[in-house]
Amino acid sequence: MKTFMTLALLLSLNAYAKTECTTEPKANWKDQDSFKAELAKTYKIKVFKVTEGNCYEIYGHNKDGKRVEIYFNPVTGAVVKQK
């Protein structure tokens, strides 16, 4: 039982761990409006935001209509995490 509780705690903490995308200064980041416009060619974006972990994050749908939550490195534009 103790092992199960420890595992449950670790899993719940992992769910709340923030995704870190970059330590680069914001001056080196891609322009938000331009990056969002590029993403809009591929995704229907409901929410576009900057996270505490220095990521560009979107909530929306892909071309197939499936829900997406994606974290992007704001310097390179690379996908860091996707759900």
N, C-alpha and C positions, 0 to 999 in steps of 0.2 A: 504494500500500500504506500509506503514512504517513497519508493522508487517511482511509482505512478504519479504521486503528487509533485515530486521534483521534476519529472518529465513534463507534466502539465504546466508548471511554473515556467520552465525554460521555453516551452513553445509559446506561451502567452507573452513572455518578454520579447521573444524574437518577432512576434507579430507587431509589436510596437516600436521596434528598433527602426530608427530613421535611416533612409538610404542616403549615403554620401556620394555625390557625383564629382565634385571638384573642390580644390582649395585655391584655384586661380582667382585673382581679383576680378570683380565684375567688369572692369574695363576690357578684359580679354574675352568676355562672353559674346556669343552671337546676339545680334539685335533681336529682342523679343518679338516684335511685330513681323520682321522678315522671317524668322524661324517659324512662327505660328502660321504664316501664310504658306510656307513650304509644306508644313505638316497637313494643312487643310486640303492639299491636293490628294492626300492619301487617307485622311481620317476626317470624320465628322466630329468636330471638337465641341464638347459641351462646356468643359472647364479647362483653362490653361492657367497654370500658376507656377510660381517659384517656391520651392520647398525650403524648409529649414536646413536641409542637407545640401543646399546649393545645386538643385536640379531644376530643370524645366519639367513639369509634369502635366500630362493631359489625361482627361477622362472623356470618353466618347465611344465611337464605333468605328470599326474598320470598314473596308469596302464591302465585306460580306455581311455587314450588319451586326457583327459580334462586338460585345462590349470590350473595351480595352482600358487599361490604366497603365501608362507608360512613363518611365522616368528617363530623361535624356540628359547627357552631359552637355551643359550649355556652352562649352568651349568647342567641342568637336562635333556635337550633334548626335553622337553615338548613343544607342539604347543601352542603359545601365541595368534596368530592371523592367520586366513586363509581366502583367497579370492578365 
